Amino acid sequence: MTDINTIISLCKRRGFIFPGSEIYGGLANSWDYGPLGVELKNNIKQLWWRRFVHERDDMVGIDAALIMNPKVWEASGHLKEFSDPLVECKECHSRFRADQLTENKCPNCGGEFTQPKQFNLMLKTYLGPAEEKANEVYFRPETAQAMFVDFKNVADSMRKRLPFGIAQIGKAFRNEITPGNFIFRMREFEQMEIEYFVREEDWQKYFDHWLGEMRSWLKELGVGDARIHEAEIPDGDRAHYSKRTVDFEYEYPFGQKELYGLAYRTNFDLKNHFPDGAPYRDPESGEEFWPHVIEPTWGVDRSVLVTLLEAYQEDTEKKRVYLKLPPKLAPYKVAVFPLLANKPDLVAKAREIYDTLRKKFPVAWDDRGNVGKRYYAQDEIGTPWCITVDFQSLEDSTVTVRDRDTGEQVRVSVADLDPFISERLV
């Protein structure tokens, strides 16, 4: 397994992810997605949206506000239940999550801990000019609640019948006690989440369906089965709303930890948000009831992390590093080079090809140094194909196309470049 510091170094060096607020000394566990990182992240989100929203007729999407009425979090149980056990070292006053400590001594100084107390993870702020109790609000700790609050509006306006789902991609905030391990655990993070509404008697069938969908999604990211483990979460360890939860865990460089989660939330949320009457009416029978919910949740940042970990390859024979990203996820699909930067005819031909291809694909341009170094730079950011315009290109309008993974080169007509790339982006 690749060391996490190797991935962090590559991400900074190649423009994927930077430490947040770095010129001011940073901010603990704050990370900024750079030019290539935001492309990778967006590709993952767009692939997810296309697969789970656009390609299904039982799904619609929303994009809800980050700050909601505080009564939402009272009804959902977050203000009461959304907490972790906190201990503090009596010597150095460092604070830790009690359930993540392997021994009862401070890892920093060896001091003793206080008794655990529950620490609410909701991130508080104020709306309005006065910082007073009446103006307290919270940044959402999950994207789910807006989908429950908007359930009736969605069902009525879109005329959806059970079973159907509501999907959302967006930021969530948790005042974690001990965030860390790069982008694995942050206080500000992004989720891709679905609330799938079913009849109570059908929940097991659709729980199994979404298990299969989540397994299939991992293959879309290029994640094999070797480091994935499915953990059935026992009674007492599940979230307060869940009757069954399966966590997808991954063998990270820092240990086996959660990647995604699948929960059966029963009708807990809808009943709490609509206590005065059932929000769903069956159009055929006229029956009114609170649908039950299957909730598959994918972390965007953890998706980025495992995609990078799985893609990272070291070719010791050729002394190169390359990211074996699925081409549809790669930040750039192709790079275009003139063989020599000081030959105007080569540069002009390469620019013509570059300008044509970038109307359809994300394309990189590089004319610095020798071609070999350019290849290796593109390998390290995961560009699947490099196109080199040489002197033969001026004679017969063909170019050299080099494959990232194999290093093999073929001659391709300039006219055939578009279909050559398109056919391989599946």
C-alpha positions in Angstrom: 0.0 0.0 0.0 1.2 3.4 -0.9 2.3 5.6 2.0 -0.2 8.4 2.6 2.6 11.1 2.6 3.6 10.0 -0.9 0.0 10.7 -2.1 -0.1 14.0 -0.2 3.2 15.1 -1.9 2.1 14.1 -5.3 -1.2 16.0 -4.8 0.5 19.2 -3.9 3.3 18.9 -6.5 0.9 18.2 -9.4 -2.0 20.6 -8.4 -4.5 18.1 -7.1 -4.9 19.2 -3.4 -3.2 21.9 -1.4 -3.1 22.6 2.4 -5.8 25.2 3.2 -4.6 28.7 4.1 -1.0 27.5 3.7 0.6 31.0 3.5 -0.8 31.8 6.9 0.3 28.6 8.6 -2.7 26.6 7.5 -5.8 25.6 9.3 -6.0 22.2 10.9 -7.3 19.6 8.4 -8.4 22.1 5.9 -7.6 21.3 2.3 -8.1 23.1 -1.0 -8.7 21.3 -4.3 -6.3 22.6 -7.0 -6.8 22.8 -10.8 -6.4 19.0 -11.3 -8.1 18.0 -8.1 -11.3 19.9 -8.8 -11.4 18.2 -12.3 -11.1 14.8 -10.7 -13.6 15.6 -8.0 -16.1 17.0 -10.6 -15.6 14.0 -12.8 -16.5 11.7 -9.9 -19.6 13.8 -9.0 -20.8 14.0 -12.6 -20.3 10.3 -13.1 -22.3 9.6 -9.9 -25.1 12.0 -11.0 -25.4 10.6 -14.4 -25.4 7.0 -13.1 -27.8 7.4 -10.2 -30.1 10.3 -11.4 -30.1 10.7 -15.1 -30.0 7.0 -16.0 -32.8 6.1 -13.6 -36.5 7.0 -14.0 -37.1 6.5 -10.2 -34.7 9.3 -9.1 -34.8 13.1 -8.9 -32.3 15.6 -7.5 -32.3 18.6 -5.3 -29.8 21.2 -4.1 -30.8 22.5 -0.7 -29.5 25.2 1.6 -26.5 24.6 3.9 -28.2 26.3 6.8 -31.7 25.2 7.8 -34.2 26.1 10.5 -32.9 24.8 13.8 -36.2 23.0 14.4 -35.0 20.6 11.6 -32.2 19.4 13.9 -34.5 19.1 16.9 -36.9 16.9 15.0 -34.1 14.8 13.5 -32.5 14.1 16.8 -29.2 15.7 15.9 -29.2 18.2 18.7 -29.6 15.5 21.2 -27.9 12.4 19.7 -25.3 13.6 17.2 -22.2 13.4 19.5 -19.0 11.6 20.1 -17.3 10.7 23.4 -14.7 13.3 24.3 -11.8 12.9 26.8 -9.2 15.5 27.8 -5.6 14.9 29.0 -5.2 16.2 32.5 -1.6 17.2 31.8 -1.4 18.7 28.3 -5.1 19.3 27.9 -5.2 17.6 24.4 -8.6 16.3 23.5 -9.4 13.0 21.8 -12.3 10.8 20.8 -12.5 8.2 23.5 -13.7 5.4 21.1 -10.6 5.8 18.9 -8.0 5.4 21.7 -6.2 2.1 22.0 -5.0 2.7 25.6 -6.0 4.9 28.5 -3.0 7.3 28.4 -2.5 10.4 26.3 -0.5 9.6 23.1 1.2 13.1 23.4 2.5 13.1 26.9 1.4 9.9 28.6 -1.0 11.7 31.0 -4.3 10.5 32.4 -7.6 11.3 30.9 -10.7 12.9 32.3 -14.0 10.8 32.3 -15.6 10.7 28.8 -18.3 13.2 28.1 -20.5 13.6 25.0 -19.4 16.3 22.5 -22.0 17.5 20.0 -20.6 17.6 16.5 -23.0 20.3 15.1 -21.2 23.4 13.8 -22.9 26.4 15.2 -23.1 30.0 13.8 -25.5 32.9 14.1 -27.9 34.6 11.6 -28.5 38.3 12.0 -26.5 41.1 13.8 -26.6 39.7 17.3 -24.8 36.6 18.6 -27.6 35.5 20.9 -29.6 32.3 21.5 -32.5 33.4 19.3 -30.2 33.7 16.3 -28.4 30.4 16.7 -28.3 28.2 13.6 -26.2 25.2 12.4 -24.4 24.3 9.3 -25.9 21.0 8.2 -24.0 17.9 9.4 -25.5 15.8 6.5 -27.3 16.4 3.3 -30.1 13.9 4.2 -32.5 16.1 6.3 -33.3 18.5 3.4 -34.5 15.6 1.4 -36.8 14.6 4.1 -38.1 18.1 4.7 -38.7 18.6 1.0 -40.2 15.1 0.5 -43.8 16.2 0.1 -42.9 19.1 -2.2 -40.9 16.7 -4.4 -43.5 14.0 -4.4 -46.3 16.4 -5.2 -44.5 18.5 -7.8 -42.8 15.6 -9.7 -45.8 13.2 -9.3 -43.5 10.4 -8.2 -44.8 7.0 -7.0 -43.1 4.7 -4.7 -40.4 3.5 -4.9 -38.5 6.6 -5.8 -35.4 8.4 -4.6 -34.2 11.9 -4.0 -30.5 12.6 -4.6 -28.2 15.4 -3.5 -24.6 16.3 -3.7 -23.3 19.0 -1.3 -21.2 20.2 1.6 -21.7 19.1 5.2 -20.0 20.2 8.3 -19.0 18.4 11.5 -17.0 19.8 14.4 -14.9 16.7 14.6 -12.8 16.2 17.8 -9.9 14.6 16.0 -10.0 15.0 12.2 -7.0 13.9 10.2 -5.4 11.5 7.7 -5.4 14.0 4.8 -8.9 14.3 3.2 -10.2 11.2 5.0 -11.8 13.1 7.9 -12.4 16.8 7.7 -14.7 19.3 9.4 -15.9 20.5 6.0 -16.6 17.8 3.5 -18.9 16.8 0.6 -21.4 14.0 0.3 -23.3 12.2 -2.5 -26.4 10.9 -0.9 -29.7 9.3 -1.8 -32.9 8.9 0.2 -34.8 6.0 -1.4 -38.5 5.8 -0.3 -40.2 2.5 -0.2 -43.1 0.6 1.4 -42.1 -1.0 4.7 -42.6 -4.5 3.4 -40.1 -3.9 0.6 -37.2 -2.4 2.5 -35.0 -5.6 2.5 -35.4 -6.0 -1.3 -34.2 -2.4 -1.9 -31.5 -2.6 0.8 -30.0 -5.5 -1.2 -30.5 -3.6 -4.4 -28.4 -0.6 -3.1 -25.8 -2.9 -1.7 -25.3 -4.1 -5.3 -25.3 -0.6 -6.7 -22.6 0.5 -4.2 -20.4 -2.5 -5.0 -20.7 -1.7 -8.7 -19.9 2.0 -8.2 -16.6 1.1 -6.6 -15.6 -0.6 -9.8 -16.4 2.6 -11.7 -13.8 4.3 -9.6 -11.2 1.6 -10.4 -11.4 0.2 -6.9 -10.9 -3.6 -6.8 -12.3 -6.0 -4.2 -9.0 -6.7 -2.4 -9.1 -3.8 0.0 -12.9 -3.5 0.4 -14.7 -5.0 3.4 -18.4 -4.9 4.2 -19.1 -4.5 7.9 -22.5 -5.2 9.4 -22.9 -2.7 12.2 -24.4 -4.2 15.4 -27.1 -2.9 17.7 -25.8 -0.2 19.9 -23.2 1.0 17.4 -25.6 2.2 14.7 -26.8 5.8 14.4 -30.0 6.5 16.4 -32.2 6.5 13.3 -30.9 3.2 11.8 -32.4 -0.3 12.0 -29.7 -1.8 9.8 -26.4 -0.4 8.6 -23.7 -1.8 6.4 -20.4 0.1 6.2 -18.1 -0.3 3.2 -14.6 -0.2 4.7 -11.3 0.3 2.9 -7.8 -0.6 3.8 -6.2 2.8 3.9 -2.5 3.3 4.6 -3.5 4.4 8.1 -5.8 1.3 8.7 -9.1 -0.2 7.8 -11.8 2.5 8.1 -15.2 3.5 6.7 -15.5 4.6 3.1 -19.3 4.5 2.4 -22.4 3.6 4.4 -25.8 2.1 3.7 -28.6 2.5 6.2 -32.2 1.5 6.7 -33.7 4.5 8.4 -37.2 3.1 8.7 -39.8 6.0 8.7 -38.0 7.7 11.6 -37.3 11.0 9.8 -40.5 11.5 7.9 -42.6 10.8 11.0 -40.6 13.3 13.0 -40.8 16.0 10.3 -44.5 15.4 9.5 -46.0 14.5 12.9 -49.4 15.9 12.0 -50.1 13.7 9.1 -48.6 11.2 6.6 -46.9 13.0 3.8 -47.6 10.4 1.1 -50.9 9.3 -0.5 -51.0 6.3 -2.7 -52.6 7.5 -6.0 -54.4 4.2 -6.6 -55.6 3.1 -3.1 -55.8 6.5 -1.5 -53.8 5.1 1.5 -51.8 7.7 3.4 -48.6 6.7 5.2 -45.0 7.5 6.1 -42.7 5.8 3.6 -39.6 3.9 4.8 -36.2 4.9 3.7 -33.0 3.2 2.4 -30.0 5.6 2.5 -26.9 5.0 0.5 -24.2 7.6 1.3 -21.0 8.2 -0.6 -18.3 10.6 0.7 -16.9 12.7 -2.2 -13.6 13.4 -0.6 -13.1 9.7 0.4 -14.0 8.8 -3.2 -11.2 11.0 -4.4 -8.8 9.6 -1.9 -9.4 5.9 -2.7 -9.4 6.6 -6.4 -5.9 8.2 -6.0 -4.7 5.3 -3.8 -5.9 2.7 -6.2 -4.5 4.5 -9.2 -1.0 5.2 -7.9 1.6 3.0 -9.6 5.3 2.9 -9.5 7.1 1.5 -12.6 10.5 0.6 -11.3 11.7 -0.7 -14.6 11.1 2.6 -16.4 11.6 4.7 -13.2 8.3 6.5 -13.5 5.2 7.1 -11.4 1.8 7.1 -13.1 -1.8 7.4 -12.0 -3.8 4.6 -13.6 -7.0 6.5 -13.4 -10.1 5.3 -15.3 -9.9 7.5 -18.4 -13.4 9.0 -17.8 -12.2 10.2 -14.4 -8.8 11.6 -15.5 -8.5 15.4 -15.2 -7.1 15.7 -18.7 -8.2 13.1 -21.3 -5.3 13.8 -23.6 -2.1 16.0 -23.8 -0.8 17.6 -27.0 2.9 18.3 -27.7 4.9 19.7 -30.5 8.1 17.5 -30.8 10.2 20.7 -30.7 9.1 24.0 -29.2 11.4 26.0 -31.5 10.0 24.8 -34.8 7.0 27.1 -35.7 5.5 24.6 -38.2 5.3 21.9 -35.5 3.9 24.3 -32.9 1.3 25.6 -35.3 0.1 22.1 -36.2 0.1 21.0 -32.6 -1.9 24.1 -31.6 -4.4 23.4 -34.4 -5.0 19.9 -33.0 -5.1 21.2 -29.4 -7.7 23.8 -30.2 -9.9 21.3 -32.1 -9.8 18.6 -29.4 -10.4 20.9 -26.4 -13.8 21.8 -27.8 -14.9 18.4 -26.8 -12.3 17.1 -24.2 -10.2 18.5 -21.4 -6.8 18.8 -23.1 -3.4 19.7 -21.7 -0.7 21.6 -23.7 3.0 21.2 -22.9 6.0 22.3 -25.0 8.6 22.5 -22.1 11.7 20.3 -22.1 12.1 17.1 -23.9 9.2 14.8 -24.9 10.3 12.1 -22.5 10.0 14.4 -19.5 6.6 15.6 -20.7 5.3 12.0 -21.0 6.4 11.3 -17.4 4.8 14.5 -16.1 1.5 13.6 -17.8 1.8 10.0 -16.4 2.0 11.4 -12.9 -1.3 13.3 -13.3 -3.0 10.4 -15.0 -3.5 11.7 -18.5 -4.4 8.5 -20.6 -3.0 9.6 -23.9 -0.3 11.9 -25.2 -0.3 13.2 -28.8 3.1 14.3 -30.3 3.2 16.3 -33.5 6.5 15.5 -35.3 7.9 16.1 -38.8 6.0 13.2 -40.3 2.8 14.9 -39.1 3.5 17.8 -41.5 3.8 15.3 -44.4 0.9 12.9 -43.8 -1.3 14.5 -41.1 -0.7 11.6 -38.6 0.5 11.9 -35.0 2.1 9.7 -32.4 -0.4 8.6 -29.7 1.2 7.2 -26.5 -0.7 5.1 -24.0 -0.1 6.1 -20.3 -0.3 2.6 -18.9 1.7 0.6 -21.4 3.9 3.3 -22.9 3.1 1.9 -26.4 2.9 4.3 -29.3 0.8 4.2 -32.4 0.3 6.5 -35.4 -3.2 7.9 -35.8 -4.6 10.2 -38.4 -5.5 13.6 -37.1 -9.0 13.1 -38.5 -9.4 10.0 -36.4 -8.3 11.5 -33.1 -11.8 12.4 -31.9 -13.2 8.8 -32.4 -10.0 7.3 -31.1 -10.4 9.1 -27.8 -14.2 8.9 -27.6 -14.3 5.1 -28.0 -11.9 4.7 -25.1 -13.7 7.0 -22.7 -16.3 4.3 -21.7 
